[in-house]
Amino acid sequence: MTFEASEMTFEASEITNSTDSSLALMTKTEFFKPSSAPLVQSGSGSDVVYTPSDPGGLGHSRSWFSYEELIKATNGFSSQSLLGEGGFGCVYKGLLPDGREIAVKQLKIGGGQGEREFKAEVEIISRIHHRHLVSLVGYCIEDNRRLLVYDYVPNNTLYFHLHGEGQPVLEWANRVKIAAGAARGLAYLHEDCNPRIIHRDIKSSNILLDFNCEAKVSDFGLAKLALDANTHITTRVMGTFGYVAPEYASSGKLTEKSDVYSFGVVLLELITGRKPVDVSQPLGDESLVEWARPLLSHAIDSEELTSLADPRLEKNYVESELYCMIEVAAACVRHSASKRPRMGQVVRAFDSLGGTDLTNGMRLGESEVFDSAQQSEEIRLFRALLLLLIVELTSSGSHPHSGA
Ligand SMILES: Nc1ncnc2c1ncn2[C@@H]1O[C@H](COP(=O)(O)OP(=O)(O)OP(=O)(O)O)[C@@H](O)[C@H]1O
């Protein structure tokens, strides 16, 4: 079966239980089609930091690193330098001789992927520089090793701040700032990059923060990079459970609107303080989206809306901002991809706090949130995936990494 998606071709699509310990739930075999189209500087405004146009080089001053250099930078990939582990591999903090702090991601994909394709894809990612995106500084290819070197972002992930044990409550003003910043980063990928980039794995653990709560979206382009052009049997992450848009999960149809859906889930996390999937919640309430949907549609104009707000905030929020955030979230997680807003609209909604119509002519309460056929299909899929997750957890004795 072949799907023509907007930027790639899938072959032999099937939803399977991933063997990846990250518990990504879906896999696809994908032919890799490197893009050689040069990036243009179409983004405007102060958010765009740097977009070089030289097609030969890999971004600014430095891009290629030897493995030896990265060993030195990370203290031999020591456990003290370990920042965390995601679906693509371990991430280590490092220090370059010029004092620049970096995060080094050791990709698990090994040497299966052709060097040329890897470089072509890295080249595209490394040319994207924006205040709200984590910059790729460079890469290392040696033998079977593939490593990516990013700017170090010092204040952990949004997931950690919202859901980490013992973390102080994230203030409302910071939540709004983070949402607006992440929206800008994503809108830049969708609307200003050429070729445009669909992130494919938007989630709170892919939103890094600095000490001013400036959001930086990480891992863009990585899902596309982690392909194995030589074997055609790559098992790769297609998104994270709880964040994946229904149409992407069920048919592999990938558009920017899949990212918009995932972004909506992140907004719901910011609003409610709940995890996207929480198996400790009562049966039927495990999925944040499914739990929130009735409240989103039913209570949009009433006091009850505040029942969605994170109780840890103890009502310390600006009501108009809460309404705006809820309205944006409700629009983003619509079943129908075409009715979701574009990220540019989301950015404008945050800019004007409610001035933009995100409902595409519909009151939220009248939207298709209760389209029973669509919804029951989504719930069926969700339950099936939840079951797979539990089975995998039980058999491996492991834990899902952040976001699951
Ligand atoms: N540029 C960075 N600066 C600082 N810390 C980082 C950086 N990139 C990643 N990290 C840290 O490393 C951890 C693992 O990151 P990684 O992106 O591999 O995993 P993830 O986002 O949890 O999962 P996935 O691989 O599925 O996206 C993150 O949780 C974060 O704490």
The ligand as a Tripos MOL2 file, in Angstrom:
@<TRIPOS>MOLECULE
LIG
   31    33     1     0     0
SMALL
NO_CHARGES

@<TRIPOS>ATOM
      1 N1         20.0500   20.5750   23.0260 N.pl3     1 LIG1
      2 C1         19.8620   20.0930   24.2500 C.ar      1 LIG1
      3 N2         20.2490   20.8010   25.3280 N.ar      1 LIG1
      4 C2         20.0610   20.3180   26.5730 C.ar      1 LIG1
      5 N3         19.5110   19.1390   26.8530 N.ar      1 LIG1
      6 C3         19.0970   18.3820   25.8280 C.ar      1 LIG1
      7 C4         19.2480   18.8070   24.4690 C.ar      1 LIG1
      8 N4         18.7320   17.8540   23.6620 N.ar      1 LIG1
      9 C5         18.2870   16.8890   24.4680 C.ar      1 LIG1
     10 N5         18.4940   17.1870   25.7750 N.ar      1 LIG1
     11 C6         18.1710   16.3660   26.9480 C.3       1 LIG1
     12 O1         18.2970   15.0080   26.5980 O.3       1 LIG1
     13 C7         17.0840   14.3070   26.8700 C.3       1 LIG1
     14 C8         16.8430   13.2940   25.7850 C.3       1 LIG1
     15 O2         16.5570   14.0020   24.6010 O.3       1 LIG1
     16 P1         15.9180   13.3270   23.3270 P.3       1 LIG1
     17 O3         15.5220   14.4150   22.4100 O.co2     1 LIG1
     18 O4         16.8610   12.3240   22.8060 O.co2     1 LIG1
     19 O5         14.7200   12.5170   23.9230 O.3       1 LIG1
     20 P2         13.1910   12.7800   24.0740 P.3       1 LIG1
     21 O6         12.8190   14.1080   23.5030 O.co2     1 LIG1
     22 O7         12.8470   12.5330   25.5040 O.co2     1 LIG1
     23 O8         12.5770   11.6310   23.2270 O.3       1 LIG1
     24 P3         12.5240   11.4560   21.6300 P.3       1 LIG1
     25 O9         13.8380   10.9480   21.2060 O.co2     1 LIG1
     26 O10        11.4470   10.4710   21.4210 O.co2     1 LIG1
     27 O11        12.2290   12.8000   21.0650 O.co2     1 LIG1
     28 C9         16.0070   15.3780   26.9190 C.3       1 LIG1
     29 O12        14.9780   15.0060   27.7790 O.3       1 LIG1
     30 C10        16.7540   16.5900   27.4150 C.3       1 LIG1
     31 O13        16.7320   16.6050   28.8300 O.3       1 LIG1
@<TRIPOS>BOND
     1     1     2 1
     2     2     3 ar
     3     2     7 ar
     4     3     4 ar
     5     4     5 ar
     6     5     6 ar
     7     6     7 ar
     8     6    10 ar
     9     7     8 ar
    10     8     9 ar
    11     9    10 ar
    12    10    11 1
    13    11    12 1
    14    11    30 1
    15    12    13 1
    16    13    14 1
    17    13    28 1
    18    14    15 1
    19    15    16 1
    20    16    17 2
    21    16    18 1
    22    16    19 1
    23    19    20 1
    24    20    21 2
    25    20    22 1
    26    20    23 1
    27    23    24 1
    28    24    25 2
    29    24    26 1
    30    24    27 1
    31    28    29 1
    32    28    30 1
    33    30    31 1
@<TRIPOS>SUBSTRUCTURE
     1 LIG1         1 GROUP 0 **** ****
